[in-house]
Amino acid sequence: MRLYGTDIASRLMLGTAQYPSPAVLAEAFHRSGAGIATVSVRREAGGERAGGAFWDLVRELGVTVLPNTAGCHSVREAVTTAQMARELFDTTWVKLEVIGHADTLQPDPFGLVEAARILTDEGFNVFPYTTEDVVLADRLLGAGCEVLMPWGAPIGTGLGLTNIYGLRTLRAQFPDVPMVVDAGLGLPSQAAMAMEMGYDAVLLNTAVAKAGDPAAMADGFARAVEAGRLAFEADPMEPRDMAAPSTPVIGKAFLE
Ligand SMILES: CC(=O)[C@@H](O)[C@H](O)COP(=O)(O)O
């Protein structure tokens, strides 16, 4: 998978928040084989884990760091946080979150496009956390984003793919744009489904960090992502309403 000119081996991306301990976080990453770790710059920089130890732990994971602007509710906050992330991690990559609604953590579509334009003009490679809205997707691409990250469901809910029609439509409308289903996944089967639909990758955090055994869950997600991708590439059959016998011709084992 190629994102902003960089080859990423794994199609699973993991968040770094809410793990019970640094050791569990490291083990979960190890079992997941994730190629990208996302880090909330604003939360970590301001919280009890502020300072070198947490950043060092993230760097030691040996994966590509995708800083995010989680917790930002305005364009200004998001842009400032992205600029801070660039200094901290020496990267132009940023997962852009501009939250517009406190209860659903739904992105603010207007602020998102505005912030995306400012950041791409400043040379950032923006990964916008968005919805399945095709018009918003079009505006984000117009603002210079080359990757989209539509939600599966609101962050932290574990509800899975709540708008399958919308996600299918989005995927079909922009077939050449790399897209990552980000947020709301609760189970590996939901990640597999996103991959079967042709999404390029999934990003999740809560489902792994809050599992009873985060490392085992990370492993489960890794296998599901791989299985889903294999199925997509294998050109799945079209479902049909009418039954059809699996062995239609007597005495003929193969179609050829
Ligand atoms: C870590 C991160 O970037 C989250 O904001 C992300 O959207 C993951 O969401 P879940 O915790 O629902 O998987």
The ligand as an ORCA input file, in Angstrom:
! r2SCAN-3c Opt
* xyz 0 1
  C      -6.483      6.870     17.781
  C      -7.318      7.648     16.894
  O      -6.879      8.262     15.963
  C      -8.759      7.644     17.153
  O      -9.232      8.938     17.173
  C      -9.324      6.802     16.071
  O     -10.225      7.460     15.330
  C      -9.689      5.443     16.538
  O     -11.005      5.275     16.919
  P     -11.458      3.984     17.767
  O     -10.868      4.182     19.122
  O     -12.949      4.015     17.751
  O     -10.899      2.792     17.104
*
